[in-house]
Amino acid sequence: MASILTNASALTALQSMSATNRALEQTQSRISTGYRVAEAADNAAYWSIATTMRSDNKSLSTVQDALGLGASKVDTAYTAMSKAIDTVNEIKVKLVSAVGSTPADKDKIQTEIATLQKQLKSFADSATFSGSNWLSVNSTVALGNPSAGTHADAQIVSSYTRDAAGSVTLGKIAIKVQDIKLYDMAATTNATKGILEGLRLGTSGDRDNTATAAVAGTVAATDGYAVATLTVVGFTDAQITQMINVTDNTLLEMSDAATQLGAAKKQIDLQKQFTSNLMDSIERGVGQLVDADMNKESTRLQALQVQQQLGIQSLTIANTNAQRVLSLFQG
């Protein structure tokens, strides 16, 4: 049936052309943005997953920064601890040379020891990075400090984890400042003072609350010495030998502290590498969900452009058919 009111062929061609144009717009959008899923309307599930994972990746980037800051703090403390160990070793050498020395020589040796003691305090006080100092502390102002003399652990954020239920957990690397501090201005007992300042029993070399400051020339069971304050002037060879024992035990504790810092540095380095790899994996995963395949989209674009041209041709033919009705009324 020929009709001038309804052109069925044109309507069909128009519908086909509209569908082609919509597909073409979608393909052009994917090519221009690079995304197959650019908004929730494209694919709600994939868009939600991608949005959450992008947010997690930003959090992991912050964790990466925190690990870098933590590594710098550990490096600073380790450098100062290493120099302090070398200095205590020099003090130990001076003590050995003081055994059997004359009073005049002991005066000279003490002058050198006093200089080294000042250098130890300088090393500890200077071991500050971004406001944190783990070697020269004040435990009364330590965050989370249970009591004066006991310093809270330093915390370095090391991981960001989201479980299946969507709950977020932050992992932390703890630095036991109490075990590595060299000085603590708030501590009042030998056991809680820093490694260099707490009095140690001359007999055992251990920090002990029963230890009391030794008196020159008089040996007692409770004689105590600290590397930060010891002096050889007026002291007997037996007492200087005890000082050597105390210095030796101090070095052992300082070596343990340096080992803890070194282990923490290694852990931080491993976690930084893992976090970097994890961020790359998440980015690849998100890309697989929402990124457009440009090879596929370019091929599809060419096909749709051909379909669009054919649609225009088809619509032209359908409109021409309606004009042929006029020939029926020509004489």
C-alpha angles and dihedrals in degrees: 000000000000114000134174092197099055123033102189093179092053092048091051092047091047093051091049091048092049091052090049091050092050091050090047092052090050092050093046089050091052091049094048096045100031090227129117088189107034098155140014092265090064094058117339096198096048092042091052093048092047093048092051093047092048088053090050090050090055089051090050088052088057090048088053089054091048090052090051091051091046091050090053091051092049091047091052093050092045093050092051092044091051092052090046091054090053090050094049088051088055090051089051090053090051090051092052090051090050093062107103093005125137120253090255092054091047089056090055093045090050090054089058092045091051090053091051091048090054089049090053091055090047092052092051095045092048095051091098126132123174090346095308123118118172098176102052107036146162106217094194091072098039114125110251092008111165095199142349111282094030114089120207120239117267112239126214116191105233109166145021115208132181116194129208091272091054096251115145123222127188117212119211138196111220122214111200098222090177090065097047105036116118097192134021117183092195099050116105104181130066091237094055098039121097124282093259100040106041113099113248127202110254090221098054104016091227126129105255133173090221091062116106130190108280119242116229113255096009122093118207134171091243096049108143133193135183125198090228094059110020121127132187098203110117094358123125125241089254091056092046088052087056089050089055089052090049091049091049092053090046089056090051091054092046090050089052089050092050089049090054091051092047092050090049091050091052091048091050092049091051092047091049091053092046092048091050091051091045092053090051091050092050091048091051091048093051090048092055090053102046111012119105120239099237094196090054094043093050090053091046091049092056091048093049092048089056090047089051092053091048090048091054090049092048092050090050091053092048092051091048091055091061091056091057089071087077090068089066090066098047116107 
